[in-house]
Amino acid sequence: MRLTIKYFGQIAEITQCSEEEFEFSGMKVSDLREALFLKYSKLTNKDFQIAQNQELVSNETEITATEIALLPPFAGG
């Protein structure tokens, strides 16, 4: 499956892009996270959340959308 992955904040700095097409053959968010760690080893040291369909998802969530976002921690106020 071809995903469009959007990167924000410090995550975009690590990947050196704000968006990319990513070929993915896994099923769950945890599989995607591992695939991204292989491509971008510096991500393993960063805390980030993954959103699918503009909604935060857990590692056990099945990938059903083609647009995914990686979001760094953000502070509220």
C-alpha positions in Angstrom: 0.0 0.0 0.0 1.3 3.5 -0.8 0.9 5.9 2.1 1.3 9.7 2.1 3.1 10.5 5.3 3.2 14.1 6.6 5.9 15.1 9.1 5.7 18.0 11.5 8.1 20.0 13.8 11.2 18.1 14.9 10.1 15.0 13.0 10.2 16.9 9.7 13.7 18.1 10.7 14.9 14.5 11.1 13.4 13.3 7.9 14.3 16.5 6.0 10.9 16.6 4.4 7.4 17.6 5.3 5.7 14.9 3.2 6.6 11.8 1.3 5.1 8.8 -0.5 5.9 5.6 1.5 5.5 2.1 0.3 4.2 0.0 3.2 3.2 -3.7 3.4 2.4 -4.0 7.1 -1.0 -4.0 8.8 -0.7 -2.0 12.1 0.6 1.3 13.2 3.4 -0.6 15.1 4.5 -2.1 11.8 4.6 1.4 10.2 6.6 2.7 13.2 9.2 -0.1 12.8 9.5 0.6 9.0 10.0 4.3 9.7 12.7 3.5 12.3 14.5 1.4 9.7 14.5 4.4 7.2 15.1 7.1 9.8 17.1 5.7 12.7 17.1 9.0 14.5 13.3 8.7 15.0 13.9 5.9 17.5 15.1 8.5 20.1 12.1 10.8 19.5 8.7 10.7 21.1 5.9 11.2 18.6 2.3 10.2 18.0 0.7 9.0 14.8 -2.5 10.2 13.4 -4.7 8.5 10.8 -7.7 10.3 9.3 -6.7 13.3 11.5 -7.2 11.2 14.6 -4.5 10.0 17.0 -4.2 6.2 17.0 -2.4 3.5 19.1 0.3 1.1 18.0 -2.3 -1.7 17.7 -4.6 0.3 15.3 -4.9 -1.2 11.8 -3.8 1.1 9.0 -6.9 1.9 6.9 -6.1 5.3 5.6 -3.6 6.4 2.9 -2.7 9.7 4.7 -0.8 9.4 7.9 0.7 12.2 10.1 3.6 12.0 12.5 3.2 14.6 15.3 5.9 15.6 17.8 4.9 16.2 21.4 3.0 19.5 21.8 2.3 21.5 24.9 -1.1 23.0 25.6 -1.8 26.2 27.5 
